[in-house]
Structures are given as structure tokens and as C-alpha cells.
């Protein structure tokens, strides 16, 4: 092959590599699991334990499935009212509780985006989900899931642009789902692919993400930037910028206390919203009601587990 032929071949290989990179798969729980829907807890019954000494109990709940966001396997999932039995295990003092709903505070009026592997029934998916994210006034996980699903088939550059537009102009604070998606885009994309998203995150206000969303974003950026190399320079830049911004925001919001000499002092003690104590998704709150044990969130997400180990 002459020099010109080699040059053309190299151009072809470079173009193929660039196209492959632009189509790099961005995997999060939203793209990985087959079923996503909104479940509203309408009525919570009394916790039932077969034996007073039994470590395993069940909690009957009437649930209204109000929206189907993803039915990947075309099971014919549809809005409906169903009854489920949530299995909860009494804590023995360790962090290893064997059932998903163990340690969670369950109350009527709660609503969740449920992410689950495709199973035979909606009830089975609620009883054993992969992840849940609360639907509250503080964030809009439904819109975040819809954005990710609508963007998933696009080239990576367009996915990053869609995420960037959502960060720049949030209709409501973004949830854990968009935090995870944005961090993953930065991890798998090239600086050229993700430049719009990088700039959007660096220039974003703290209000662009919910409190849980901010802490999840930092956790995933931290996990994605190890090992550090030139490819992740932009990711590290975003992480450092946001850590500084969120830390300063918390310092400004900390309640003032008075010294003995009468001067004011900011409370710098750890709070529920700081990086070390944050639980992306549902968090604890108060003493357990009659219908459920005190909350403790566990995750199946590898990035969160790696971040927790480093902390």
C-alpha cells in the first residue's frame, strides 16, 4: 500500500474511532433496568411479625401506580391500584439488612419513582426494586428520568447537550438520576463531547440540584475521577468547583451561634446535608412510625459504594 493509501486508511480508522466514541454507552440505573414507574403509597397497614422474636416482618401497603415511565420488555405495564407486602428485617445493629425495605420509614402519602428489573408483576417490582427515588417538592425525578430515556439513543455529544440545557434551565431542582447521568457522561465522553455539560455544571447555581442531588453528584464525580489522568481533567475541574460552591453555600446557611464574648460564630458541625452523611435518594427522618422501622438507605450502585469506601 502506498503512502496515500495508508493515509486514507488511517483517516478511516480515526473516523470509525470517533464515531464509536460518540456512541459510547452511558449506563445508569435508568438505562440498565427494564421497568420504571411512579408508585404512590395510599394506605399503610400494621406491621405484622409471625413471631414476636422473628427478625422478619411484613408491612401491607395499598399502592397506586400512577405513571409508567419505562416498559422495556413490553409487559403491558399500566397504571393500576395494587396491594403489596413489604418485607422488613429488624436491625441487629449491623448495616447488612437482607431486604430492600428494611430500615425504611414507610408512610401513606409517599410517592416514589421505582426502578426495577422486569418481573412478572408490578407488585413484585415494588417489593424488590433496584432503586427508589422520592417524588417531592424539592426535586423532579420524573422529568429527569424522561430526559434520560429520551436522550439515551442519541450520540453522546447530543446527550451531553440535553443534560447541559436541563442544568442551565431547571424547572425544578434535579434529582439523583440526573446527577448520576451527568457524572457518567463526563466519565465516558471526551472533552469535546461534553464541553457544554462541563461548562453548564461549572456555571450552575446550587439550586440546579436538590440537596440529595448535589451530594450524589459529588459522590459520583469523585468515584469517576479515580484514577486521575488527562482524560478526566475536566471532570476533576467540575468536582473541585462544585465542592467549593456547595461547601460555601452550606457555610452561609449554617445557623449562627454566640461566643462567650458575645461575637457570632457559624455552626460548622456536621449536618444531615454534608458530603459525609448524605444519602442520595431517600434519607432518614425522625423516629419510626407504627408502620415501619427507622430508615437506613442502602444502594446497589457501584459508584456510590466506591465513594463510601473512600470516605
C-alpha positions as CSV (number, residue, x, y, z in Angstrom):
1,X,0.0,0.0,0.0
2,X,1.4,3.4,-1.0
3,X,1.6,6.4,1.4
4,X,-1.7,7.9,0.1
5,X,-3.5,4.6,0.7
6,X,-2.1,4.3,4.2
7,X,-3.2,7.9,4.9
8,X,-6.7,7.2,3.7
9,X,-6.8,4.0,5.8
10,X,-5.7,5.9,8.9
11,X,-8.4,8.6,8.3
12,X,-11.0,5.8,8.0
13,X,-9.8,4.3,11.3
14,X,-9.8,7.7,13.0
15,X,-13.3,8.4,11.8
16,X,-14.5,5.0,13.0
17,X,-13.0,5.5,16.4
18,X,-14.6,9.0,16.7
19,X,-18.0,7.6,15.7
20,X,-17.6,4.8,18.3
21,X,-16.7,7.3,21.0
22,X,-19.7,9.5,20.1
23,X,-21.9,6.4,20.6
24,X,-20.3,5.3,23.9
25,X,-23.0,3.8,26.1
26,X,-23.9,5.8,29.1
27,X,-25.1,3.3,31.7
28,X,-27.1,4.3,34.7
29,X,-29.9,2.6,36.6
30,X,-32.4,4.4,34.3
31,X,-30.9,2.8,31.2
32,X,-29.9,-0.5,32.8
33,X,-33.2,-1.7,34.3
34,X,-36.3,-2.7,32.3
35,X,-39.1,-1.1,34.3
36,X,-39.6,2.4,35.8
37,X,-42.8,3.8,37.2
38,X,-44.3,6.1,39.8
39,X,-45.8,4.4,42.9
40,X,-47.9,6.3,45.4
41,X,-48.5,4.8,48.8
42,X,-52.1,5.4,49.6
43,X,-52.6,3.4,52.7
44,X,-50.1,1.6,55.1
45,X,-51.3,-1.2,57.3
46,X,-49.9,-2.5,60.6
47,X,-46.5,-4.2,60.7
48,X,-47.0,-8.0,61.1
49,X,-44.5,-10.3,62.6
50,X,-45.3,-14.0,62.6
51,X,-43.4,-14.4,65.9
52,X,-42.5,-11.6,68.5
53,X,-39.0,-12.9,68.3
54,X,-38.9,-13.1,64.5
55,X,-36.4,-10.8,62.8
56,X,-38.6,-10.6,59.6
57,X,-42.0,-8.8,59.4
58,X,-44.3,-7.7,56.6
59,X,-46.0,-4.4,56.1
60,X,-49.2,-4.3,53.9
61,X,-49.4,-1.3,51.7
62,X,-52.1,-0.2,49.1
63,X,-50.3,1.4,46.2
64,X,-51.5,3.4,43.2
65,X,-49.2,3.1,40.2
66,X,-49.9,6.4,38.5
67,X,-47.4,6.5,35.6
68,X,-45.4,4.0,33.6
69,X,-42.1,5.6,32.5
70,X,-40.4,2.6,31.0
71,X,-41.6,-0.8,30.0
72,X,-38.6,-2.1,28.1
73,X,-39.8,-5.7,27.8
74,X,-43.3,-4.7,26.6
75,X,-45.0,-6.5,29.5
76,X,-48.1,-4.3,29.2
77,X,-47.5,-2.4,32.4
78,X,-50.3,0.0,33.1
79,X,-51.5,2.4,35.8
80,X,-53.4,0.5,38.5
81,X,-54.1,0.1,42.2
82,X,-52.4,-2.9,43.8
83,X,-51.6,-4.3,47.2
84,X,-48.1,-5.2,48.2
85,X,-46.4,-6.7,51.3
86,X,-43.1,-5.0,52.0
87,X,-40.7,-7.3,53.9
88,X,-38.7,-5.7,56.6
89,X,-36.0,-7.1,58.8
90,X,-35.4,-6.0,62.4
91,X,-31.9,-4.5,62.6
92,X,-29.3,-6.4,64.6
93,X,-27.1,-3.4,64.8
94,X,-25.2,-4.1,61.6
95,X,-25.5,-2.4,58.2
96,X,-26.5,-5.6,56.4
97,X,-30.2,-5.9,56.3
98,X,-31.4,-8.6,54.0
99,X,-34.5,-7.0,52.4
100,X,-34.8,-3.8,50.4
101,X,-37.4,-2.2,52.5
102,X,-35.7,-3.0,55.8
103,X,-34.9,0.1,57.8
104,X,-37.1,2.4,55.7
105,X,-39.8,4.6,57.1
106,X,-43.0,3.8,55.1
107,X,-46.0,6.2,55.4
108,X,-49.2,6.9,53.5
109,X,-48.8,9.9,51.1
110,X,-45.3,9.0,50.0
111,X,-44.6,8.7,46.3
112,X,-41.5,7.1,44.6
113,X,-40.0,6.6,41.2
114,X,-39.4,2.9,41.3
115,X,-36.6,1.4,39.2
116,X,-36.7,-2.4,38.9
117,X,-35.7,-5.4,36.8
118,X,-38.6,-6.5,34.7
119,X,-40.6,-9.1,36.6
120,X,-44.0,-10.7,36.3
121,X,-46.0,-8.2,38.3
122,X,-45.8,-4.6,39.4
123,X,-46.3,-5.8,43.0
124,X,-43.1,-7.9,42.7
125,X,-41.2,-4.9,41.4
126,X,-42.3,-2.7,44.2
127,X,-41.5,-5.4,46.8
128,X,-38.0,-5.9,45.4
129,X,-36.9,-2.9,43.4
130,X,-33.3,-2.0,42.4
131,X,-33.7,1.7,43.4
132,X,-36.3,4.2,44.5
133,X,-36.3,8.0,44.5
134,X,-38.9,10.0,46.3
135,X,-41.1,12.4,44.4
136,X,-41.2,15.6,46.5
137,X,-41.5,19.4,46.1
138,X,-37.7,19.6,46.4
139,X,-36.9,17.7,43.1
140,X,-38.5,16.3,40.0
141,X,-37.1,12.8,39.4
142,X,-39.9,12.0,36.9
143,X,-38.7,14.8,34.5
144,X,-35.1,13.6,35.0
145,X,-36.0,10.0,34.0
146,X,-37.9,11.2,31.0
147,X,-34.9,13.3,29.8
148,X,-32.5,10.4,30.2
149,X,-34.8,8.0,28.3
150,X,-35.5,10.4,25.5
151,X,-31.7,11.1,25.1
152,X,-30.3,7.6,25.5
153,X,-30.3,6.7,21.8
154,X,-28.7,10.0,20.7
155,X,-24.9,10.4,20.1
156,X,-23.0,11.2,23.3
157,X,-22.5,14.8,22.3
158,X,-26.2,15.4,22.0
159,X,-26.9,13.6,25.2
160,X,-24.4,15.9,27.0
161,X,-26.1,18.9,25.4
162,X,-29.5,17.8,26.5
163,X,-28.2,17.4,30.1
164,X,-26.5,20.7,29.9
165,X,-29.7,22.5,28.9
166,X,-31.5,20.9,31.8
167,X,-28.8,22.0,34.3
168,X,-28.8,25.6,32.9
169,X,-32.6,26.0,32.9
170,X,-34.0,23.7,35.6
171,X,-37.8,23.8,36.0
172,X,-37.2,22.2,39.4
173,X,-34.1,21.1,41.3
174,X,-32.7,17.9,39.7
175,X,-32.6,14.6,41.4
176,X,-30.1,11.8,42.0
177,X,-31.0,10.4,38.5
178,X,-29.6,13.4,36.6
179,X,-26.6,13.7,38.9
180,X,-25.6,10.1,38.1
181,X,-26.3,10.6,34.4
182,X,-24.2,13.8,34.2
183,X,-21.3,12.3,36.0
184,X,-21.4,9.2,33.8
185,X,-21.4,11.4,30.7
186,X,-18.3,13.2,31.8
187,X,-16.6,9.9,32.6
188,X,-17.2,8.2,29.3
189,X,-17.1,11.2,27.0
190,X,-14.3,13.1,25.5
191,X,-13.7,16.8,26.5
192,X,-15.1,17.7,23.0
193,X,-18.2,15.6,23.5
194,X,-19.0,17.0,27.0
195,X,-17.8,20.6,26.8
196,X,-21.3,22.0,27.0
197,X,-22.1,19.9,30.1
198,X,-18.8,20.8,31.7
199,X,-19.5,24.5,31.4
200,X,-23.1,24.1,32.4
201,X,-22.1,22.4,35.7
202,X,-19.3,24.8,36.4
203,X,-21.6,27.8,35.9
204,X,-24.6,26.2,37.6
205,X,-26.2,27.5,40.7
206,X,-26.5,25.3,43.8
207,X,-30.3,25.4,43.2
208,X,-29.9,23.4,40.0
209,X,-29.9,20.2,42.1
210,X,-31.7,19.1,45.2
211,X,-29.7,18.6,48.3
212,X,-29.6,14.9,47.7
213,X,-28.8,15.6,44.0
214,X,-25.9,17.7,44.9
215,X,-24.4,15.2,47.3
216,X,-24.9,12.4,44.7
217,X,-23.3,14.4,42.0
218,X,-20.2,15.0,44.2
219,X,-20.0,11.3,45.1
220,X,-20.2,10.1,41.5
221,X,-17.8,12.7,40.2
222,X,-15.3,11.7,42.9
223,X,-15.7,8.0,42.1
224,X,-15.4,8.6,38.3
225,X,-12.2,10.7,38.6
226,X,-10.1,7.8,40.0
227,X,-7.6,7.0,38.6
228,X,-6.9,10.6,37.6
229,X,-5.5,11.0,34.1
230,X,-5.5,13.7,31.4
231,X,-8.8,12.4,30.1
232,X,-10.5,13.3,33.3
233,X,-9.1,16.8,33.7
234,X,-12.5,18.4,33.0
235,X,-14.2,16.0,35.4
236,X,-11.8,16.9,38.2
237,X,-12.3,20.6,37.4
238,X,-16.1,20.2,37.8
239,X,-15.7,18.3,41.0
240,X,-13.4,20.8,42.6
241,X,-15.6,23.8,41.5
242,X,-18.8,22.2,42.9
243,X,-17.2,21.0,46.2
244,X,-16.2,24.6,46.8
245,X,-19.6,26.1,45.8
246,X,-21.6,23.7,47.9
247,X,-19.3,24.0,50.9
248,X,-19.6,27.8,50.8
249,X,-23.4,27.6,50.4
250,X,-23.6,25.4,53.5
251,X,-21.4,27.7,55.5
252,X,-23.6,30.6,54.5
253,X,-26.7,28.7,55.6
254,X,-25.3,27.4,58.9
255,X,-27.1,28.9,61.9
256,X,-25.2,31.5,63.9
257,X,-24.2,30.8,67.5
258,X,-22.9,33.2,70.1
259,X,-19.4,33.0,71.6
260,X,-18.9,33.6,75.3
261,X,-17.6,37.1,74.4
262,X,-20.8,37.9,72.5
263,X,-19.4,37.6,69.0
264,X,-21.2,35.5,66.4
265,X,-19.9,32.1,65.3
266,X,-21.0,29.9,62.4
267,X,-22.0,26.4,63.3
268,X,-19.5,24.2,61.4
269,X,-20.7,20.9,62.9
270,X,-21.7,18.1,60.6
271,X,-25.3,18.3,59.4
272,X,-27.6,15.9,57.5
273,X,-26.8,17.6,54.2
274,X,-23.0,17.4,54.2
275,X,-20.9,15.2,51.9
276,X,-20.1,12.6,54.6
277,X,-23.6,12.0,55.9
278,X,-25.6,12.4,52.7
279,X,-27.7,9.5,51.4
280,X,-28.6,10.1,47.7
281,X,-32.3,9.2,47.4
282,X,-34.5,8.7,50.4
283,X,-33.0,9.8,53.8
284,X,-33.8,9.2,57.4
285,X,-36.3,11.4,59.3
286,X,-37.3,11.2,62.9
287,X,-38.5,8.3,64.9
288,X,-40.2,5.3,63.2
289,X,-44.0,5.4,62.9
290,X,-46.2,2.5,63.7
291,X,-45.9,1.3,60.1
292,X,-42.2,0.7,59.7
293,X,-38.8,0.7,61.2
294,X,-36.3,3.6,61.3
295,X,-34.9,4.4,57.9
296,X,-31.4,3.4,56.6
297,X,-30.7,3.6,52.9
298,X,-28.7,1.0,51.0
299,X,-27.6,1.2,47.4
300,X,-26.7,-1.3,44.7
301,X,-24.9,1.5,42.7
302,X,-21.1,0.7,42.4
303,X,-20.1,4.3,42.2
304,X,-21.8,5.1,45.5
305,X,-20.2,2.1,47.1
306,X,-16.7,3.1,45.9
307,X,-17.2,6.7,47.2
308,X,-18.4,5.4,50.6
309,X,-15.3,3.2,50.9
310,X,-13.0,6.2,50.2
311,X,-14.8,8.3,52.8
